[in-house]
Amino acid sequence: MLRFILRRSGSALILMVVVSFVAFMLIFAAGDPAVKLAGEAGSSADAARIRALYGFDKPIPVQFFHWIAAAVRGNFGHSLYFDQPVASILFDRLGVTLLLGLTSFIFALVLAFPLGIAAARWQNTWIDRTALVIAVVGQAMPTFWFALLLVILFSVTFPILPTSGSETWQHFVMPSIVLGYFAAPAIMRLTRSGMITALETDYIRTARAMGIAPRNVLLKYALRNALIPVVSVSAAQLGYMLAGSVVVESVFAINGAGRLAWESILRSDLPTVQALVLCFSLVYVILTFLADILNAWLDPRMRLADARTD
Amino acid sequence: MRAQTETIAGERQTRHLPRWMRHTGLTAGAVILVIIVLMGVFAPLLAPQDPYEQNLLARIVPPVWYEGGSWEHPLGTDHLGRDYLARLLYGARVSVFIGVTVAFVSGIIGTVLGVTAGYFGGKTDVVISFLITARLALPVILVALAIVALFGSSLTVVVSVLGLLLWDRFALVMRATTQQIRDADFVMAAKVQGASTLQIIVQEILPNVATNLTVVATLEIAQAIVLEAALSFLGLGVPPPLPSWGLMLAEGKSFILFDPWLITIPGVLLFGLVLAINLVGDGLRDVTAPDSRN
């Protein structure tokens, strides 16, 4: 198990370096950043000064090394808009987004698990079909439109929920529904197919033949095996949800990292944008890493398969 | 050998033809899709007015079924007095165009990477798989927004950015499919006959991964359409005054309190289009590979 964890941390680390290089290169995507920062009215002398100040005159690998070395120590540079360290703005905002991600994820699981299990248990009945419709609609629903529809329903027609801000728990209800419903279909479909496969196996037939209560067969024996693929997809969905927070936080004016990202992009505050791309990728890498570990723990076959690839 | 695979494909088609007709999702999706595509194609003929013509005296006229609506603007007008129906029809063009071109660009990138990884295996596979993982770790929306902001918003920039980002699923599926058939007898036979690697890939592998490629392309078109709408909604997609459904939703957002139809109508179309494409994609997968249904 330890070998497995070490091996996976190694590849996660390499992945982080590559992804951070992409985040770093964003600043060079549209030509000389010094000219961009100097602005339309800036002279070439201004650009040269900026180049020296930010170290743009050094070779790109050197700059990347400086940037990543500082980032590891928690220094993400200086925000051009807020005129303060990016890190100090970032950590408040990330907290809000992680909270939103968590509540959304809980909503997604509460929706997806019972429906997926029920759809598998009563396959090809109206329950299965209803679950399918809920999944298909969820997959096609653009998050920002769904968010606006909820605003029309719960803030205009029945004014019971606040439309913008993040002060009370009520502010998180609509955003969590939107993000959770966005993530639920993939989890639901995989739970269903995993359960159907598990219910057809020999050990389930044996468990049934031994007279174990049907509820236990379903929830203890079948579910544990059905969960293995679900863990990976859940981690990925959680990662996508954090990225989806860019849209949802903008609609509901939640002061999280997603809205900060959008605003920083509009203000061309590149150091902040770089730090956010890095953080979002980092969260995704950590989540998929944890999912791998959890899966290896749930399913010893996976550990062995991985060790055999040497 | 090729003749044999062709007859197998032919048999499969005839066997599944009635099934295609009975597949409700696929038929319903195809019907909605055809309607929306026709809307876009014939937009100049169907549109009652010019989609760009502003009329500040007739701003936010409601649709005909509300009080104050008229047949002059069947679906009303927006905040600049432009005919909503005309903008919706032209918006269908933008969405369909973006969906198809993005899927084309990302499809080429993803297929080349996926088939290469799947066919050659070994170190090539390790490197390409790593590339796919790295791409998956990048938050698409965030990177797309940042790049559109840096280059300035235009149709070309949106198509290029999304095309360069959305190849992951193509690569994953093409890699897995190629792995399944690379050791098949007909590939071996071609090798024995002295076919070059390129010949094998083009003549033996590609025809056999085409079905899966179509399914992924369909789902990727839907993905691209939603992302374009999201980018436009956030003000960094298709530039105004081009009519994009996402942009129309963004413009209608300020009027959500008193004129929610400005939000519901473009949203219904966007949702309908994405739903239709997904249904066609899911349906195609069911029909071509009934075992892989989930």
Boltz contact constraints between the chains, C-beta under 6 A:
constraints:
  - contact:
      token1: [A, 15]
      token2: [B, 134]
      max_distance: 6.0
  - contact:
      token1: [A, 18]
      token2: [B, 134]
      max_distance: 6.0
  - contact:
      token1: [A, 19]
      token2: [B, 134]
      max_distance: 6.0
  - contact:
      token1: [A, 19]
      token2: [B, 137]
      max_distance: 6.0
  - contact:
      token1: [A, 26]
      token2: [B, 146]
      max_distance: 6.0
  - contact:
      token1: [A, 29]
      token2: [B, 147]
      max_distance: 6.0
  - contact:
      token1: [A, 29]
      token2: [B, 150]
      max_distance: 6.0
  - contact:
      token1: [A, 30]
      token2: [B, 150]
      max_distance: 6.0
  - contact:
      token1: [A, 30]
      token2: [B, 151]
      max_distance: 6.0
  - contact:
      token1: [A, 139]
      token2: [B, 278]
      max_distance: 6.0
  - contact:
      token1: [A, 140]
      token2: [B, 271]
      max_distance: 6.0
  - contact:
      token1: [A, 140]
      token2: [B, 274]
      max_distance: 6.0
  - contact:
      token1: [A, 140]
      token2: [B, 275]
      max_distance: 6.0
  - contact:
      token1: [A, 140]
      token2: [B, 278]
      max_distance: 6.0
  - contact:
      token1: [A, 142]
      token2: [B, 226]
      max_distance: 6.0
  - contact:
      token1: [A, 142]
      token2: [B, 229]
      max_distance: 6.0
  - contact:
      token1: [A, 142]
      token2: [B, 270]
      max_distance: 6.0
  - contact:
      token1: [A, 144]
      token2: [B, 233]
      max_distance: 6.0
  - contact:
      token1: [A, 145]
      token2: [B, 267]
      max_distance: 6.0
  - contact:
      token1: [A, 148]
      token2: [B, 263]
      max_distance: 6.0
  - contact:
      token1: [A, 152]
      token2: [B, 260]
      max_distance: 6.0
  - contact:
      token1: [A, 189]
      token2: [B, 294]
      max_distance: 6.0
  - contact:
      token1: [A, 193]
      token2: [B, 294]
      max_distance: 6.0
  - contact:
      token1: [A, 243]
      token2: [B, 139]
      max_distance: 6.0
  - contact:
      token1: [A, 243]
      token2: [B, 141]
      max_distance: 6.0
  - contact:
      token1: [A, 246]
      token2: [B, 141]
      max_distance: 6.0
  - contact:
      token1: [A, 246]
      token2: [B, 142]
      max_distance: 6.0
  - contact:
      token1: [A, 247]
      token2: [B, 230]
      max_distance: 6.0
  - contact:
      token1: [A, 261]
      token2: [B, 142]
      max_distance: 6.0
  - contact:
      token1: [A, 262]
      token2: [B, 234]
      max_distance: 6.0
  - contact:
      token1: [A, 265]
      token2: [B, 145]
      max_distance: 6.0
  - contact:
      token1: [A, 265]
      token2: [B, 146]
      max_distance: 6.0
  - contact:
      token1: [A, 265]
      token2: [B, 149]
      max_distance: 6.0
  - contact:
      token1: [A, 273]
      token2: [B, 146]
      max_distance: 6.0
  - contact:
      token1: [A, 277]
      token2: [B, 142]
      max_distance: 6.0
  - contact:
      token1: [A, 280]
      token2: [B, 139]
      max_distance: 6.0
  - contact:
      token1: [A, 281]
      token2: [B, 137]
      max_distance: 6.0
  - contact:
      token1: [A, 281]
      token2: [B, 138]
      max_distance: 6.0
  - contact:
      token1: [A, 284]
      token2: [B, 137]
      max_distance: 6.0
  - contact:
      token1: [A, 285]
      token2: [B, 137]
      max_distance: 6.0
